[in-house]
C-alpha cells in the first residue's frame, strides 16, 4: 500500500535550516532543508514528495491590506544563494518542485492536498495550514525542537475550533506573523468562544448587538468589513489551473547524492546516499 503524499513548505524548511545551523556549514539552508525532509521520508515512506514554493506575499493580499507581511525583513544574501540552488537539488532527489507567481507556498500546498485521493502530510511551521486538516490530511507542525502531527482532534485541542473555522479564527484573533491585527479586544480565547457559539465570523457579526461584552460588541460592529477582509487574507486559494495529483515517485538517492557532490556537500551526499545500494563517495569531507 503506497504511503501518504508529503507536501513540504519549502520556504519554511529553508528558513528554518538557515537560522538553525552554524554559519560555517556550507550552503546550510540546503543541507538542513534536505535533512528535514529526508527524516520524514525515512519515517513515513511517502509515495511522493512535493516541495511547494511561491512569492512571500501574493499581490492580491498586499493590495487588499498593505500591512500584510510588510514587517518581514529581506532575505539574507547567503539564504538567497541557497534558495536559487534549492529547486535543482530537490528535483534531483525526485521531489516535485511546485511553484506559482501569483499565490504563496501555503496556497500551493493546499492545492496539492485537495488533489490527493489518499492520505497527505503537510510539513510546515505555519499554523494557517490547520485549515487544510481533514480525516486524510494532517499537518506535521515544526516547532522548537519537535514536530507535532496535527489532525482534527489536535486542532480542536490547540485552538478550540474546527479546522474549517481557522480562517474565521485568524480574522478574529489576528496573526502577528502575517501582520494581521485581528479584532480589537478579542484574543485567542475570545475568538474561539465566539466561533463555538456562532459557528462563523459572519454569524458572529450578525449577532453582534446581542453580545454582552462592550469590547466584543464594538469590535464586531465597527470592524465588520475589516474582519471580513482579514478572513479573506487568511483563506487559502486554489491556483489556476489547479494542481494535479503527482505520480508515485520514490526519492532518488543516487541522483540526489550526485547533485550534492556537485555542490561540494560531501557530508550531505553521504547522508542522501545512505540507503542507496552501491552508492559510494570518496574524497575529503567538506
C-alpha positions as CSV (number, residue, x, y, z in Angstrom):
1,X,0.0,0.0,0.0
2,X,1.5,3.4,-1.0
3,X,2.4,5.8,1.7
4,X,1.0,9.4,2.1
5,X,1.8,12.3,-0.2
6,X,4.3,14.5,1.6
7,X,3.8,18.2,0.8
8,X,6.6,20.5,2.1
9,X,6.6,24.2,2.8
10,X,9.9,24.8,1.0
11,X,10.4,28.4,2.2
12,X,9.8,27.3,5.8
13,X,12.3,24.5,5.8
14,X,14.9,26.7,4.0
15,X,14.5,29.5,6.6
16,X,14.4,27.1,9.5
17,X,17.7,25.4,8.4
18,X,19.4,28.7,7.6
19,X,18.9,30.1,11.0
20,X,19.3,26.8,12.9
21,X,22.7,25.7,11.5
22,X,26.0,27.4,12.2
23,X,27.4,29.9,9.7
24,X,30.4,27.6,9.0
25,X,28.1,25.0,7.4
26,X,28.4,25.4,3.6
27,X,25.0,26.0,2.0
28,X,23.4,25.4,5.4
29,X,19.8,26.1,4.1
30,X,20.2,23.4,1.5
31,X,21.8,20.9,3.9
32,X,19.3,21.5,6.7
33,X,16.2,21.5,4.5
34,X,17.1,18.3,2.7
35,X,17.9,16.6,6.1
36,X,14.5,17.7,7.5
37,X,12.6,16.2,4.5
38,X,14.7,13.1,4.4
39,X,13.9,12.4,8.1
40,X,10.2,12.5,7.3
41,X,10.7,10.4,4.1
42,X,12.5,7.7,6.2
43,X,9.9,7.8,9.0
44,X,6.7,7.9,6.8
45,X,7.6,6.4,3.5
46,X,5.7,8.9,1.3
47,X,4.6,7.8,-2.2
48,X,5.9,11.2,-3.5
49,X,7.3,14.5,-2.2
50,X,6.1,17.9,-3.3
51,X,8.3,21.0,-2.5
52,X,6.0,24.0,-2.6
53,X,7.3,27.5,-3.4
54,X,5.6,30.8,-4.0
55,X,6.2,34.6,-3.5
56,X,6.4,35.8,0.1
57,X,3.3,37.9,-0.4
58,X,0.6,37.3,-3.0
59,X,-0.2,40.6,-4.8
60,X,-3.9,40.4,-4.1
61,X,-3.2,40.2,-0.4
62,X,-0.9,43.2,-0.2
63,X,-3.3,45.2,-2.5
64,X,-6.1,44.4,-0.1
65,X,-4.1,45.1,3.0
66,X,-0.6,46.8,2.5
67,X,0.5,45.8,6.1
68,X,0.3,42.1,5.1
69,X,3.9,40.7,5.6
70,X,5.2,44.3,5.5
71,X,7.2,43.8,8.7
72,X,9.3,40.9,7.3
73,X,13.0,41.6,6.7
74,X,14.6,41.0,3.3
75,X,16.1,37.6,2.6
76,X,19.7,37.4,3.7
77,X,22.2,37.1,0.8
78,X,23.5,33.7,1.8
79,X,20.0,32.4,2.0
80,X,19.1,33.9,-1.3
81,X,22.1,31.9,-2.8
82,X,20.8,28.7,-1.4
83,X,17.3,29.5,-2.4
84,X,18.4,29.8,-6.1
85,X,20.1,26.3,-5.9
86,X,17.3,24.6,-4.0
87,X,15.0,23.7,-6.8
88,X,17.6,21.8,-8.8
89,X,18.8,19.9,-5.8
90,X,15.2,19.0,-4.8
91,X,14.4,17.9,-8.4
92,X,17.5,15.7,-8.5
93,X,16.1,13.9,-5.4
94,X,13.0,13.1,-7.4
95,X,10.9,15.6,-5.4
96,X,8.3,17.6,-7.4
97,X,9.0,21.3,-7.2
98,X,5.7,23.2,-7.4
99,X,5.7,27.0,-7.8
100,X,3.4,29.8,-8.8
101,X,4.0,33.5,-9.5
102,X,0.6,34.7,-8.1
103,X,0.0,32.7,-5.0
104,X,2.0,31.7,-1.9
105,X,3.5,28.4,-0.9
106,X,0.6,27.9,1.5
107,X,-1.9,28.0,-1.4
108,X,0.2,25.6,-3.4
109,X,0.3,23.1,-0.5
110,X,-3.4,23.4,-0.1
111,X,-3.9,22.7,-3.8
112,X,-1.9,19.5,-3.7
113,X,-3.7,18.4,-0.6
114,X,-7.0,18.8,-2.3
115,X,-5.8,17.0,-5.4
116,X,-4.8,13.9,-3.5
117,X,-7.2,11.0,-3.2
118,X,-5.4,9.4,-0.2
119,X,-3.6,10.5,2.9
120,X,-1.5,13.7,2.9
121,X,1.1,15.0,5.3
122,X,2.0,18.8,5.2
123,X,5.4,19.6,6.7
124,X,5.3,23.3,7.8
125,X,5.7,25.6,10.7
126,X,2.7,27.7,9.7
127,X,-0.4,27.2,11.7
128,X,-2.5,28.8,9.0
129,X,-2.3,25.3,7.3
130,X,-4.5,23.9,10.1
131,X,-7.5,24.9,7.8
132,X,-6.4,22.1,5.4
133,X,-6.7,19.4,8.1
134,X,-9.3,16.6,7.4
135,X,-9.5,12.9,8.3
136,X,-7.0,12.3,5.5
137,X,-4.9,15.5,5.6
138,X,-2.6,16.1,8.6
139,X,-0.1,18.8,9.4
140,X,3.4,18.0,10.6
141,X,3.9,21.2,12.6
142,X,7.6,22.0,13.2
143,X,8.2,23.8,16.4
144,X,11.2,24.3,18.7
145,X,12.9,21.0,18.8
146,X,9.9,18.9,17.9
147,X,7.4,18.1,15.2
148,X,3.8,17.5,16.1
149,X,1.3,15.7,13.9
150,X,-2.0,17.7,13.9
151,X,-5.2,16.0,12.9
152,X,-8.7,17.3,13.5
153,X,-8.7,16.4,17.2
154,X,-5.4,18.1,17.8
155,X,-6.5,21.3,16.0
156,X,-9.6,21.5,18.2
157,X,-7.5,20.8,21.3
158,X,-5.0,23.5,20.3
159,X,-7.4,26.3,19.2
160,X,-10.8,25.3,20.4
161,X,-12.2,25.5,16.8
162,X,-12.6,23.1,13.9
163,X,-10.1,23.2,11.0
164,X,-12.7,24.7,8.7
165,X,-13.2,27.6,11.2
166,X,-9.5,28.5,11.2
167,X,-9.7,31.5,8.7
168,X,-12.5,33.0,10.8
169,X,-10.4,32.3,13.9
170,X,-7.4,34.1,12.4
171,X,-9.5,37.1,11.4
172,X,-10.8,37.5,15.0
173,X,-7.6,36.6,16.9
174,X,-5.1,38.1,14.4
175,X,-1.8,36.7,13.2
176,X,1.3,38.7,14.1
177,X,3.5,36.6,11.7
178,X,1.4,37.8,8.8
179,X,0.8,41.3,10.1
180,X,-3.0,40.7,10.7
181,X,-4.0,42.5,13.9
182,X,-7.4,40.9,14.3
183,X,-10.4,42.3,16.3
184,X,-9.6,44.9,18.9
185,X,-10.1,43.4,22.4
186,X,-10.7,39.9,21.2
187,X,-7.8,37.5,21.9
188,X,-7.4,33.8,21.2
189,X,-9.8,32.6,23.9
190,X,-12.4,35.1,22.9
191,X,-12.2,34.3,19.2
192,X,-12.6,30.6,19.9
193,X,-15.6,31.2,22.3
194,X,-17.3,33.3,19.6
195,X,-16.9,30.7,17.0
196,X,-18.1,27.9,19.3
197,X,-21.3,29.8,19.9
198,X,-21.9,31.3,16.4
199,X,-20.1,28.9,14.1
200,X,-18.8,31.5,11.6
201,X,-17.4,35.0,11.6
202,X,-20.4,36.2,9.6
203,X,-22.8,34.8,12.2
204,X,-20.9,36.4,15.0
205,X,-21.1,39.8,13.2
206,X,-24.8,39.3,12.6
207,X,-25.4,38.7,16.3
208,X,-23.0,41.4,17.5
209,X,-25.7,43.6,19.1
210,X,-26.6,40.7,21.4
211,X,-23.0,40.4,22.8
212,X,-22.8,41.2,26.5
213,X,-19.2,42.4,26.5
214,X,-19.0,46.0,25.1
215,X,-15.5,45.5,23.7
216,X,-16.6,42.4,21.7
217,X,-19.8,44.1,20.6
218,X,-17.9,47.2,19.4
219,X,-15.2,45.2,17.6
220,X,-17.8,43.1,15.7
221,X,-19.8,46.1,14.7
222,X,-17.2,48.7,14.0
223,X,-14.6,46.3,12.4
224,X,-17.1,44.1,10.5
225,X,-15.7,44.9,7.0
226,X,-12.1,44.8,8.2
227,X,-12.7,41.4,9.8
228,X,-14.2,40.0,6.6
229,X,-11.1,41.3,4.8
230,X,-8.8,39.6,7.4
231,X,-10.7,36.3,6.8
232,X,-10.2,36.6,3.1
233,X,-6.4,37.2,3.6
234,X,-6.3,34.0,5.8
235,X,-8.2,31.8,3.4
236,X,-6.1,29.7,1.1
237,X,-6.6,30.0,-2.6
238,X,-6.5,27.4,-5.4
239,X,-4.0,28.1,-8.3
240,X,-5.3,28.2,-11.8
241,X,-5.0,25.7,-13.4
242,X,-5.4,23.6,-10.2
243,X,-2.7,21.1,-9.1
244,X,-2.8,17.6,-10.5
245,X,-2.2,14.5,-8.4
246,X,1.5,13.7,-8.8
247,X,2.5,10.1,-9.7
248,X,4.2,7.8,-7.2
249,X,7.9,8.9,-7.2
250,X,10.4,7.5,-4.8
251,X,13.2,9.6,-3.5
252,X,16.2,9.2,-5.9
253,X,19.1,8.9,-3.5
254,X,21.7,8.2,-6.2
255,X,20.9,11.3,-8.3
256,X,20.4,13.4,-5.2
257,X,23.7,12.4,-3.8
258,X,25.4,13.2,-7.1
259,X,23.8,16.7,-7.1
260,X,25.0,17.3,-3.6
261,X,28.5,16.2,-4.7
262,X,28.5,18.8,-7.5
263,X,27.8,21.5,-4.8
264,X,30.8,20.1,-2.8
265,X,28.5,19.0,0.0
266,X,30.3,15.7,0.9
267,X,28.5,15.1,4.2
268,X,25.1,15.7,2.7
269,X,25.9,13.4,-0.3
270,X,26.8,10.6,2.1
271,X,23.6,11.2,4.1
272,X,21.5,11.1,1.0
273,X,23.2,8.0,-0.4
274,X,22.9,6.1,2.9
275,X,20.1,3.9,1.7
276,X,21.1,3.7,-2.0
277,X,22.7,0.3,-2.8
278,X,26.1,0.6,-4.4
279,X,26.4,4.4,-3.9
280,X,29.8,5.4,-2.6
281,X,31.6,8.7,-2.4
282,X,35.3,9.2,-2.0
283,X,37.3,12.3,-1.1
284,X,37.6,14.6,1.8
285,X,34.6,15.5,4.0
286,X,33.6,19.1,3.3
